[in-house]
Amino acid sequence: MVSKLESQRFDGWTTRWIRNWLDGHTQRVTVNGSLSKWKPVTSGIPQGSVLGLVLFNIFVGDMDSGIERTLSKFADDTKLCDAVNTLEGRDAIQRDLDRLERWAYAKLMKFNQAKCKVLHLGHAQKANHILGCVKRSVASRPREVTLHLYSALVRYYLEYRIQLWSPQHRKDMDLLERVQWRATKMIRGLEHLSYKDRLRELGLFSLEKRRLWGDLIAAFQYLKRAYGEMGRDSLSGSGVIG
C-alpha cells in the first residue's frame, strides 16, 4: 500500500503518516465465546474506517489499465460490461477478464468467485418480460389466444434479424429455446406434456429448426440474386470463392 502511495506521488509526510497508521495492528478470532491469540496484521487495510475506503480506492485505481471494454467500480464492486454481438466481441470480453485475473494475481488479491456473476441483457430477456405480461394478463390462457399472442408479441424478439446474430453456442441456443418452452407450457391442457409433444400438438417447430429454415431461405434468395447488385458483385469478385 505504501509503495502504491509513493507511485502516486503522495508527499513524504502523508506517506509516513499512513505507514504509521497501518503498522502495529493486531487481530484475533472469536468462536462461541472462545478467543484466539492476538496475531499481527501484515497486510490489508483495517475495515470500518473512513481512511480504509480511501486507501482501497487508491489501491485498485489502476485496475482498468489496458481494459478494452467498460469497467465500472464502486468500492469493492466491479462490473465489466459491453454490447456483444459477435464472437470477436466475446473474445475481447474474455481478454479483459484475463487481464483482471492477472492484475489480481500481481496485487496478491483474489476475486470472490461466489459473488462473481454473469448477467446477459438481450433478446431473451425482453421476450421473457413480454411473456410474463401475457401470463399475468390472460388468466385462462386458451390455446388459440396464447399461441397468437406468443407468435405476434414474443417470438418477434427472438427472431428479428436472426441471420445477423444467430447464437453459435449451445447455452445461448438453450437460452432462446427456453422462452418458447415457457410459452407452450403456459397453454391450458398442455402443462404436463413434454416440450417435443407440445410442439407436435401445436404444429410448431423448435426455434433452432426455424433458424435453420430461415438460413436456408436466406441463402437461396441470395444465390438467386434476390439481394440486388451488391450481392452479385460480392459473388462475382475474383478470389472471393474457392
Backbone as a ProteinNet text record, in pm:
[ID]
protein_1_A
[PRIMARY]
MVSKLESQRFDGWTTRWIRNWLDGHTQRVTVNGSLSKWKPVTSGIPQGSVLGLVLFNIFVGDMDSGIERTLSKFADDTKLCDAVNTLEGRDAIQRDLDRLERWAYAKLMKFNQAKCKVLHLGHAQKANHILGCVKRSVASRPREVTLHLYSALVRYYLEYRIQLWSPQHRKDMDLLERVQWRATKMIRGLEHLSYKDRLRELGLFSLEKRRLWGDLIAAFQYLKRAYGEMGRDSLSGSGVIG
[TERTIARY]
82.3	0	86.5	192.8	282.8	352.2	392.2	455.1	358.1	230.7	128.6	115.9	117.5	108.8	229.5	346.2	467.4	462.1	406.8	396.6	296.6	200	102.1	151.1	278.7	346.1	282.3	239.8	199.7	325.3	311.1	428	477.1	601.6	663.9	593.4	545.7	479.3	352.5	269.4	144	172.7	273.8	306.8	352	437.8	484.4	369.4	279.6	164.7	75.4	49.8	-32.7	40.9	174.1	251.2	239.8	251.2	239.6	100.1	-2	-139.6	-161.1	-95	-111.3	-29.2	84.7	173.1	115.4	147.2	114.6	-23.7	-103.1	-237.9	-230	-315.1	-327.6	-473.8	-496.6	-633.4	-643.6	-764.4	-789	-929.6	-957.2	-1084.4	-1160.4	-1291.2	-1377	-1479.5	-1491.3	-1586.3	-1655.6	-1787.7	-1866.6	-1807.5	-1761.9	-1709.1	-1563.1	-1500.9	-1358.6	-1275.4	-1163.8	-1080.3	-946	-899.9	-766.9	-662.6	-536.2	-429.4	-424.5	-373.9	-356.9	-247	-273	-176.5	-157.5	-34.9	-12.7	-77.5	-129.4	-187.2	-76	-37.7	76.8	35.2	-95.4	-140.9	-285.6	-331.9	-470.9	-487	-612.1	-646.5	-754.5	-741.2	-843.6	-982.3	-1078.7	-1214.6	-1286.8	-1390.1	-1471.5	-1418.8	-1314.2	-1257.8	-1280	-1290.6	-1306.6	-1182.1	-1066.5	-941.1	-923.3	-977.6	-966	-1029.8	-1148.2	-1214.9	-1133.8	-1076.7	-996.7	-874.1	-805.4	-684.8	-717	-829.5	-867.2	-892.3	-962.3	-987.9	-859.1	-763	-633.1	-561.9	-571.9	-501.6	-553.5	-684.1	-743	-760.7	-701	-720.5	-672	-571.4	-517.4	-575.6	-684.9	-745.5	-786.7	-832	-882.2	-772.7	-648.2	-538	-534.7	-546.2	-543	-676.1	-779.8	-910.7	-975.3	-1025.1	-1084.1	-1230	-1302.3	-1445.8	-1470.8	-1598.2	-1635.3	-1620.9	-1544.6	-1525.4	-1579.1	-1678.9	-1739.6	-1699	-1654.7	-1610.1	-1684.1	-1726.8	-1785	-1744	-1655.9	-1599.2	-1535	-1579.8	-1519.3	-1603.5	-1701	-1781.5	-1728.7	-1711.2	-1658	-1746.3	-1777.9	-1860.7	-1790.8	-1777.1	-1722.8	-1838.2	-1862.3	-1980.1	-1950	-2031.2	-2020.5	-2136.4	-2166.9	-2264.9	-2191.6	-2223.9	-2152.6	-2248.2	-2216.2	-2299	-2221.9	-2091.7	-2009.6	-1916.1	-1856.5	-1758.4	-1635.3	-1600.7	-1486.1	-1512	-1636.2	-1670.1	-1658.1	-1697.5	-1682.8	-1536	-1454.2	-1311.2	-1252	-1298.9	-1249.2	-1286.9	-1411	-1453.3	-1366.8	-1338.2	-1256.2	-1115.1	-1060.3	-926.3	-925.2	-1031.9	-1039.4	-1049.7	-1125.6	-1134.3	-998.1	-922.7	-788	-697	-711.9	-631.4	-663.9	-791.9	-831.1	-774.9	-774.1	-718.7	-568.8	-497.5	-354	-328.4	-413.4	-399.4	-415	-518.2	-541.4	-424.3	-369.5	-255.9	-134.7	-109.3	5.9	-10.6	-136.2	-163	-185.4	-164.5	-183.7	-327.6	-421.7	-563.1	-636.9	-758.3	-841.9	-984.4	-1045.3	-1186.9	-1268.6	-1374.2	-1461.6	-1548	-1513.7	-1584	-1731.5	-1764.5	-1903.9	-1990.1	-1927	-2001	-1986.1	-1912	-1894.1	-2009.2	-2082.7	-2198.7	-2190.2	-2256.5	-2267.7	-2412.6	-2434.2	-2569	-2580.3	-2671.7	-2696.2	-2819.9	-2804.9	-2918	-2935.7	-3043.3	-3058.4	-3199	-3210.6	-3341	-3422.1	-3356.5	-3429.6	-3491.4	-3420.2	-3474	-3597.5	-3591.1	-3706.8	-3825.2	-3799.1	-3905.9	-3966.8	-3883	-3934	-4019.9	-3982	-4060.6	-4199.9	-4206.1	-4336.6	-4418.4	-4350.8	-4421	-4481	-4408.2	-4461.2	-4585	-4584.5	-4703.1	-4822.9	-4797.9	-4906	-4962.7	-4874.9	-4918.1	-5003.8	-4966.7	-5044.1	-5174.9	-5178.4	-5294.9	-5404.1	-5366.3	-5463.1	-5473.5	-5577.3	-5588.7	-5611.2	-5704.8	-5739.3	-5637.7	-5571.6	-5468.2	-5510.6	-5619	-5657.9	-5555.1	-5558.2	-5457.8	-5454.8	-5569.4	-5573.6	-5520.1	-5563.8	-5524.6	-5376.2	-5331	-5192.1	-5094.3	-5127	-5038.2	-5030.7	-5144.1	-5145	-5062.7	-5077.7	-5002.7	-4853.2	-4817.5	-4676	-4615.5	-4685.7	-4633.1	-4619.6	-4715.2	-4716.3	-4625.8	-4617.6	-4550.3	-4415.3	-4398.3	-4278.6	-4176	-4220.4	-4125.7	-4056.3	-4120.2	-4059.3	-3921.5	-3909.7	-3782.4	-3677.7	-3722.9	-3629.5	-3575.6	-3640.7	-3602.6	-3577.4	-3583.7	-3564.1	-3419.3	-3402.5	-3271	-3181.1	-3240	-3168.3	-3047.4	-3049.1	-2934.9	-2807.9	-2823.9	-2707.9	-2649.5	-2733.6	-2682.8	-2713.9	-2741.8	-2779.5	-2679.5	-2726.9	-2635.6	-2555.1	-2429.3	-2339.6	-2310.3	-2334.9	-2304.6	-2432.9	-2421.7	-2539.1	-2609.3	-2535.8	-2600.2	-2684.9	-2641.9	-2720.1	-2842.4	-2825.1	-2939.9	-3045.6	-3000.1	-3093.2	-3162.1	-3089.7	-3148.9	-3267.5	-3253.5	-3364.3	-3475.9	-3436.7	-3537.5	-3621.7	-3562.3	-3632.7	-3755.8	-3749.1	-3863.2	-3983.1	-3960.8	-4071	-4116.7	-4023	-4058.4	-4158.3	-4131.3	-4222	-4355.9	-4351.1	-4474.7	-4568.1	-4514.7	-4600.9	-4651.3	-4574.9	-4616.4	-4728.4	-4741.9	-4847.6	-4986	-4993.3	-5121.6	-5200.4	-5323.1	-5409.3	-5426.5	-5406.1	-5421.3	-5294.1	-5187.9	-5061.3	-4950.6	-4985.5	-4885.3	-4802.7	-4864.9	-4797.6	-4729.7	-4737.1	-4670.2	-4524.4	-4441.5	-4302.5	-4297.2	-4181.6	-4167.7	-4190.4	-4131.4	-4149.3	-4296.6	-4364.5	-4505.9	-4590.5	-4555.1	-4630.1	-4611.7	-4489.5	-4465.8	-4545.5	-4547.7	-4621.4	-4771.8	-4821.7	-4963.5	-5003.1	-4911.2	-4940.5	-4899.6	-4832.3	-4786.9	-4673.6	-4586.1	-4474.1	-4342.1	-4242.6	-4106.4	-4028.7	-3921.5	-3833	-3768.7	-3723.6	-3660.2	-3531.9	-3462.3	-3340.3	-3371.1	-3477.7	-3516.9	-3566.1	-3634.4	-3680.2	-3561.6	-3456.3	-3337.8	-3271.3	-3261.5	-3203.3	-3286.7	-3415.6	-3506.9	-3486.8	-3478.5	-3457.5	-3323.8	-3218.4	-3086	-3088.5	-3156.9	-3163.8	-3239.6	-3348	-3424.8	-3341	-3269.7	-3186.3	-3074.7	-3012.4	-2905.5	-2959.5	-3077.8	-3138.9	-3169.9	-3226.4	-3259.3	-3132.8	-3027.7	-2903.1	-2844.7	-2841.5	-2786.4	-2870.9	-2997.8	-3086.3	-3084.7	-2986.8	-2968.4	-3085.8	-3145.7	-3260.7	-3219.4	-3090	-3047	-2979	-2997.6	-2956.7	-2811.8	-2770.7	-2640.3	-2526.1	-2541.5	-2434.3	-2405.1	-2509.5	-2490.8	-2423.8	-2459.8	-2398.7	-2251.5	-2218.4	-2079.1	-1993.1	-2047.8	-1967.5	-1945.4	-2038.2	-2021.6	-1932.5	-1933.9	-1859.5	-1716.6	-1677.7	-1541.7	-1440.6	-1328.3	-1226.2	-1165.4	-1146.6	-1081.1	-1172.4	-1300.2	-1389.4	-1427.4	-1454.1	-1496.8	-1393.8	-1370.5	-1280.4	-1135.4
-119.3	0	125.5	121.3	237	257.4	148	159	219.3	185.3	240.4	390.8	434	577.1	651	590.8	654.8	663.5	560.2	563.6	669.1	703.7	807.4	946.4	953.6	1080.3	1152.9	1075.5	1138	1193.6	1303	1362.5	1274.1	1291.5	1206.8	1210.4	1329.3	1340.3	1255.9	1265.2	1187.8	1038.4	998.2	856.4	800.2	874.7	827	820.8	916.7	918.1	796	762.6	646.1	517.7	514.1	396.1	372.2	477.5	463.1	417	463.6	422.3	274.5	223.5	83.3	-11	35.1	-50.1	-75.2	-193.9	-222.3	-276.6	-304	-358.6	-508	-551.2	-693.2	-735.1	-864.8	-915.4	-1053.1	-1093	-1226.9	-1269.9	-1398.5	-1456.8	-1505.1	-1481.1	-1532	-1628.3	-1747.7	-1850.6	-1905.6	-1884.6	-1934	-1891.5	-1768.7	-1715	-1744.1	-1828.6	-1860.2	-1769	-1720	-1624.1	-1685.1	-1654.9	-1697.3	-1599.8	-1632.3	-1540.5	-1423	-1311.1	-1195.3	-1224	-1184.7	-1201.4	-1067.5	-1038.8	-912.3	-913.9	-798.6	-783.5	-737.9	-825.5	-795.8	-744	-747.4	-697.8	-651.9	-582.7	-537	-402.8	-357	-228.1	-249.6	-189.6	-206.9	-168.4	-255.2	-228.4	-139.1	-70.3	13.4	153.8	189.9	324	402.8	534.8	621	615.6	617.3	616.1	483.2	376.3	246.1	245.3	306.4	313.5	396.2	505.1	590.3	515.5	447.2	374.9	259	192.7	82.2	133.1	245.6	301.8	341.4	389.9	423.5	296.8	192.1	67.9	2.7	9.6	-55	43.8	160.4	263.8	226.6	139.7	101.7	-29.6	-73	-199.9	-196.9	-81.1	-72.4	-43.2	-51.9	-26.7	-135.5	-94.5	-187.7	-253.1	-224	-284.8	-223.6	-307.9	-261.3	-221.1	-289.5	-266.5	-175.1	-152.5	-62.2	-132.6	-72	-125.3	-23.9	-64.7	23.4	-24.5	70	35.2	120.5	56.1	127	52.1	114.4	49	-83	-196.9	-325.1	-401.3	-334.5	-396.2	-351.8	-447.5	-419.4	-485.6	-411.9	-465.3	-441.2	-547.1	-538.9	-560.8	-465.9	-477.7	-424	-472.4	-426	-484.2	-422.6	-477.6	-573.7	-701.6	-805.7	-873.1	-866.6	-928.8	-1026.8	-1036.8	-1122.7	-1206.3	-1309	-1390.9	-1308.7	-1210.9	-1125.7	-1043.3	-998.3	-924.1	-1008.8	-1134.5	-1225	-1247.9	-1261.1	-1279.7	-1158.1	-1038.3	-916.2	-912.3	-951.3	-957.2	-1056.7	-1172	-1273.1	-1221.5	-1145.9	-1089.5	-994.3	-915.5	-824.6	-901.4	-1010.3	-1093	-1152.2	-1193.1	-1246.3	-1137.4	-1013.4	-902.3	-876.8	-881.3	-860.4	-970	-1092.4	-1202.8	-1182.9	-1138.4	-1114.6	-997.9	-895.3	-780.2	-824.3	-904.8	-950.7	-1035	-1120.2	-1203.9	-1118.1	-1015.3	-928	-847.9	-816.3	-737.9	-825.4	-956.7	-1052.5	-1047.8	-1032.9	-1029.5	-1140.9	-1170.2	-1271	-1217.8	-1244.4	-1214.5	-1324.3	-1283.6	-1379.1	-1449.6	-1575.1	-1647.3	-1665.9	-1678.8	-1699.1	-1577.1	-1460.5	-1337.3	-1290.3	-1365.6	-1328.8	-1387.4	-1303.2	-1345.8	-1291.2	-1361.8	-1317.5	-1279.3	-1157.8	-1108.4	-1079.8	-1149.2	-1127	-1039.1	-931.9	-845	-849.8	-913.3	-927.5	-962.5	-1025.6	-1056.2	-1148.9	-1248.1	-1343.4	-1274.7	-1178.3	-1108.8	-1028.2	-958.2	-880.1	-971.1	-1082.9	-1176.8	-1236.2	-1268.6	-1323.3	-1222.5	-1095.6	-991.1	-981.8	-981.3	-973.7	-1099.1	-1213.8	-1338.8	-1337.3	-1277.8	-1265.1	-1176.3	-1070.5	-983	-1058.3	-1140.7	-1221.1	-1317	-1379.6	-1477	-1411.5	-1289.6	-1219.7	-1162.9	-1132.3	-1065.2	-1162.4	-1281.9	-1379.2	-1493.1	-1489.4	-1584.5	-1727.1	-1748.3	-1884.3	-1943.7	-1860.2	-1898.6	-2013	-1995.1	-2097.1	-2104.2	-2214.1	-2238.8	-2129.7	-2094.6	-2000.5	-1863	-1814.2	-1679.8	-1676	-1770.9	-1771.2	-1788.4	-1878.8	-1903.3	-1780.9	-1712.8	-1592.5	-1481.4	-1461.7	-1356.9	-1387.8	-1513.6	-1551.8	-1525.8	-1567.6	-1551.2	-1404.2	-1322.1	-1181.4	-1093.9	-1121.8	-1029.6	-1078.8	-1208.8	-1261.9	-1314.3	-1400.2	-1463.7	-1362.4	-1248.7	-1142.4	-1104.4	-1092	-1051.3	-1162.3	-1285.6	-1397.1	-1421	-1362.8	-1393	-1269.3	-1151.3	-1029.4	-1023.8	-1023.2	-1021.2	-1132.9	-1248.4	-1358.9	-1403.4	-1385.8	-1427.8	-1348.5	-1230.6	-1148.7	-1183.5	-1229.5	-1254.4	-1395.7	-1486.3	-1623.1	-1682.4	-1737.7	-1791	-1909	-1917.8	-2023.5	-2124.9	-2087.6	-2176.3	-2238.5	-2362.9	-2436.4	-2365.6	-2306.4	-2240.3	-2122.4	-2052.8	-1941	-1991.2	-2100.8	-2160.1	-2204.7	-2266.3	-2312.6	-2195.3	-2083.1	-1964.8	-1913.7	-1910.2	-1868.3	-1971.9	-2098.4	-2204.9	-2209	-2168.4	-2170.9	-2079.8	-1972.6	-1881.2	-1952.8	-2021.6	-2093.7	-2210.4	-2271.6	-2378.2	-2326	-2207.9	-2148.5	-2112.2	-2056.4	-2012.7	-2130.1	-2241.3	-2356.6	-2423.4	-2415	-2475.9	-2396.1	-2268.6	-2184.9	-2225.4	-2288.9	-2316.2	-2420.5	-2388.4	-2475.9	-2612.3	-2717.4	-2852.8	-2916.6	-2838	-2892.5	-2890.2	-2852.2	-2831.4	-2956.2	-3073.3	-3196.7	-3270.1	-3217	-3279.3	-3236.5	-3318.4	-3279.4	-3168.4	-3102.4	-2991.2	-3039.1	-3152.6	-3204.9	-3236.1	-3293.6	-3327.1	-3200	-3097.6	-2970.9	-2909.3	-2911.7	-2857.5	-2935.8	-3067.5	-3151.1	-3121.3	-3104	-3076.8	-2941.2	-2844.2	-2708.8	-2686.2	-2782.5	-2766	-2665.9	-2660.3	-2566.5	-2640.1	-2565.8	-2614.7	-2554.1	-2619.1	-2558	-2434.5	-2341.6	-2219.9	-2253.1	-2356.9	-2396	-2440	-2517.4	-2559.6	-2441.2	-2346.4	-2227.4	-2143.9	-2136.9	-2061.4	-2129.1	-2261.3	-2334.4	-2313.5	-2319.4	-2296.6	-2155.9	-2056.4	-1918.8	-1900.6	-1968.6	-1958.9	-2015.3	-2126.9	-2188.3	-2099.2	-2037.7	-1947.4	-1825.9	-1770.3	-1652.5	-1685.6	-1803.3	-1843.9	-1864.7	-1924.6	-1947.1	-1814.4	-1720.2	-1590.2	-1516.2	-1529	-1461.3	-1518.5	-1651.3	-1715.4	-1688.8	-1662.1	-1629.9	-1480.5	-1410.5	-1267	-1182.8	-1226	-1152.1	-1027.5	-1013.9	-900.7	-791.9	-795.6	-682.3	-683.1	-569	-554.8	-581.3	-541.5	-562.6	-710.9	-790.4	-934.6	-993.4	-947.9	-1000.5	-965	-843.7	-802.7	-884.2	-910	-983.3	-1127	-1185.5	-1324.2	-1335.1	-1232.2	-1241.1	-1192.8	-1134.4	-1085	-1196.8	-1170.3	-1273.9	-1305.4	-1433.6	-1476.3	-1481.1	-1450.4	-1449.5	-1590	-1676	-1812.3	-1908.9	-2015.8	-2120.8	-2086.7
0	0	0	80.9	86.9	-48.1	-112.1	-243.7	-344.6	-331.9	-421.1	-399.8	-274.7	-246	-302.8	-289.5	-341.9	-493.9	-559.8	-705.6	-751.8	-665.7	-697.4	-657.7	-614.1	-581.3	-463.4	-363	-237.5	-170.6	-99.5	-36	78.4	115.5	216.6	350.7	392.1	523.1	526	421.1	415.5	410.4	333	321.2	455.3	527.7	657.9	757.3	751	843.3	821.8	696.4	666.8	703.4	681	719.1	869.8	947.8	1092.8	1132.8	1058.4	1089.6	1059.2	955.5	917.7	1004.5	1056.5	1136.5	1275.1	1327.2	1466.5	1493.5	1391	1413.1	1445.2	1534.8	1567.7	1557.4	1546.6	1535.9	1599.8	1635.3	1685.7	1648.9	1661.1	1619.8	1741.8	1742.4	1849	1791.8	1851.9	1809.9	1934.8	1942.1	2056.1	2190.1	2195.6	2319.2	2345.4	2262.7	2279.1	2190.9	2246.4	2174.7	2139.4	2017.4	1976.8	2029.1	2007.3	2045.5	1947.1	1994.1	1907.2	1806.2	1680.9	1573.2	1501.9	1458	1386.3	1248.2	1205.7	1071.6	978.5	886.6	798.8	661.3	629.4	500.2	513.1	409	409.9	480.1	483.7	542.2	647.6	765.3	869.6	818.7	842.3	799.3	899.7	847.6	935	954.2	880.6	893.5	765.7	779	661.9	574.9	637.1	563.1	488.6	544.3	479	342	326.1	196.6	97	144.3	56.5	6.5	97.3	59.3	-35.4	-12.7	-101.3	-243	-254.8	-388.3	-458.1	-381.6	-440	-486	-405	-435	-563.2	-587	-705.3	-820.4	-808.7	-909.4	-1047.5	-1056.7	-1187.6	-1238.7	-1178.9	-1221.6	-1367.6	-1417.8	-1555.2	-1656.9	-1615.9	-1708.8	-1817.1	-1943.7	-2055.5	-2086.8	-2008.9	-2031.2	-2155.4	-2246.2	-2371.2	-2355.9	-2268.4	-2251.7	-2132.6	-2100.6	-1992.4	-1858.3	-1768.8	-1634	-1534.1	-1456.8	-1356.9	-1217.8	-1133.8	-999.3	-897.1	-789.5	-676.5	-550.8	-471.8	-354.2	-399.1	-342.8	-380.5	-482.2	-544.7	-650.5	-786.8	-876.2	-1009.3	-1114.2	-1219.9	-1328.2	-1461.7	-1540.5	-1676	-1771.9	-1861.7	-1948.3	-2088.4	-2183.5	-2321.2	-2400.9	-2514.3	-2608.2	-2699.6	-2690.5	-2764	-2860.8	-2988.8	-3092.3	-3178.8	-3159.5	-3243.9	-3157.2	-3218.8	-3148.1	-3111.9	-3197.1	-3167.8	-3041.2	-3025.2	-2904.4	-2779.4	-2789.7	-2675.4	-2642.7	-2746.6	-2723.4	-2652.3	-2689.2	-2626.1	-2478.2	-2447	-2307.2	-2229.7	-2290.8	-2223.6	-2200.7	-2296.6	-2277	-2158.5	-2143.7	-2029.1	-1898.1	-1897.5	-1776.8	-1742.1	-1843.7	-1819.8	-1763.2	-1813.2	-1760.7	-1614.3	-1579.9	-1440.5	-1351	-1401.2	-1322.2	-1299	-1403.2	-1388.4	-1295	-1302.9	-1213.1	-1067.7	-1039.8	-903.4	-853.1	-939.2	-900.2	-866.5	-948.3	-923.9	-795.8	-759.1	-638.4	-515.3	-531.9	-421.5	-369.6	-462.6	-428	-501.4	-455.4	-519.7	-533.6	-648.9	-664.5	-595.7	-529.1	-461.7	-565.6	-596.9	-702.9	-670.1	-541.1	-502.7	-534.6	-546.1	-573.4	-718	-799.2	-940.3	-1021.9	-1090.8	-1167.7	-1309.6	-1401.6	-1540.3	-1565.4	-1614.5	-1642.8	-1791.8	-1859.6	-2002.1	-2017.3	-2091.5	-2124.2	-2275.4	-2320.6	-2464.7	-2504.9	-2621.7	-2680	-2591.6	-2530.7	-2447.7	-2326.7	-2268.9	-2152.1	-2189.6	-2301.4	-2347	-2375.6	-2442.7	-2474.7	-2348.2	-2250	-2124.2	-2050.3	-2057.3	-1991.7	-2052.9	-2184.8	-2252.4	-2224.8	-2224.8	-2196.4	-2056	-1961.5	-1826.7	-1822.5	-1902.8	-1910.4	-1967	-2069.1	-2127.2	-2023.5	-1947.8	-1847.3	-1739.7	-1700.6	-1596.4	-1650.6	-1780.1	-1837.3	-1881.7	-1923	-1974.1	-1872.7	-1792.6	-1681.8	-1729.5	-1824.4	-1866.2	-1962.2	-2040.4	-2136.6	-2228.5	-2305.7	-2403.9	-2516.3	-2590.9	-2693.1	-2799.5	-2855.3	-2966.6	-2925.8	-2810.3	-2766.9	-2731.3	-2651	-2605	-2721.6	-2813	-2927	-3017	-3035.9	-3119.4	-3054.7	-2924.2	-2855.4	-2856.1	-2835.8	-2838.9	-2976.4	-3081.6	-3217.2	-3255.5	-3210.9	-3251.5	-3166	-3035.3	-2944.3	-2893.2	-2879.4	-2813.7	-2914.4	-3005.4	-3097.7	-3187.7	-3207.9	-3289	-3234.9	-3101.3	-3041.4	-3047.3	-3060.3	-3066.5	-3207	-3308.1	-3446	-3531.1	-3473.6	-3551.6	-3602.4	-3732.9	-3797.6	-3744.3	-3724.4	-3660.8	-3740.4	-3874.1	-3954.8	-3920.9	-3860.8	-3826.7	-3690.5	-3596.8	-3461.4	-3411.6	-3500.8	-3463.1	-3363.9	-3252	-3149.4	-3201.7	-3157.9	-3202.5	-3092.8	-2968.3	-2856.4	-2802.4	-2757.6	-2711.2	-2596.6	-2504.1	-2390.4	-2436.2	-2541.6	-2593.5	-2670	-2742.6	-2811.4	-2710.3	-2601.9	-2499.1	-2430.7	-2417.3	-2354.4	-2435.7	-2568.1	-2653.2	-2653.7	-2663.8	-2670.4	-2543.9	-2433.6	-2305.9	-2307.9	-2385	-2393.3	-2455.1	-2566.4	-2630.3	-2542.3	-2470.9	-2377.3	-2274.4	-2219.6	-2120.6	-2183.1	-2305.2	-2370.8	-2396.7	-2444.8	-2475	-2347.5	-2241.5	-2114.8	-2048.2	-2085.6	-2030.3	-2080.8	-2196.8	-2261.4	-2181.8	-2157.2	-2077.8	-2145.1	-2066	-2116.2	-2165.8	-2181.4	-2231.8	-2125.6	-2004.3	-1899.9	-1870.2	-1881.6	-1839.7	-1954.7	-2074.8	-2188.7	-2195	-2258.5	-2280.7	-2385.7	-2395.5	-2489.4	-2633.4	-2669.9	-2806.3	-2834.1	-2735.4	-2754.6	-2765.5	-2691	-2700.5	-2838.2	-2890.3	-3024.4	-3128.3	-3115.5	-3209.9	-3201.8	-3080.4	-3061	-3118.8	-3111.5	-3158.6	-3303.2	-3363.4	-3500.8	-3513.5	-3412.7	-3411.9	-3431.9	-3480.3	-3485.6	-3369.4	-3330	-3231.7	-3294.1	-3210.1	-3261.2	-3337	-3294.6	-3364.9	-3507.3	-3526.1	-3660.9	-3743.2	-3678.3	-3750.2	-3797.9	-3716.5	-3758.8	-3878.2	-3873.6	-3986	-4111.7	-4097.4	-4209.9	-4266.3	-4176.9	-4221.2	-4289.8	-4239.4	-4302	-4444.1	-4461.3	-4594.2	-4691.2	-4644.4	-4731.1	-4768.8	-4669.9	-4696.9	-4795.1	-4778.5	-4869.7	-5010.7	-5020.5	-5151.4	-5220.7	-5143.8	-5202.3	-5246	-5165.9	-5200	-5329	-5336.4	-5456	-5579.6	-5562.1	-5674.3	-5705.4	-5652.4	-5680.1	-5629.8	-5517.7	-5467	-5389.3	-5360.4	-5280.6	-5363.5	-5491.1	-5574.1	-5617.5	-5669.5	-5731.1	-5634.1	-5509.4	-5412.6	-5394.2	-5388.3	-5374.6	-5496.9	-5614.5	-5737.2	-5744	-5703.4	-5708.3	-5612.5	-5492.6	-5395	-5436.4	-5511.1	-5555	-5678.4	-5763.3	-5888.6	-5876.5	-5763.5	-5747.9	-5752.9	-5816.3	-5830.5	-5694.6	-5669.3	-5546.6	-5425.9	-5442.2	-5327.4	-5287	-5384.3	-5355.6	-5411.9	-5334.9	-5382	-5367.7
[MASK]
++++++++++++++++++++++++++++++++++++++++++++++++++++++++++++++++++++++++++++++++++++++++++++++++++++++++++++++++++++++++++++++++++++++++++++++++++++++++++++++++++++++++++++++++++++++++++++++++++++++++++++++++++++++++++++++++++++++++++++++++++

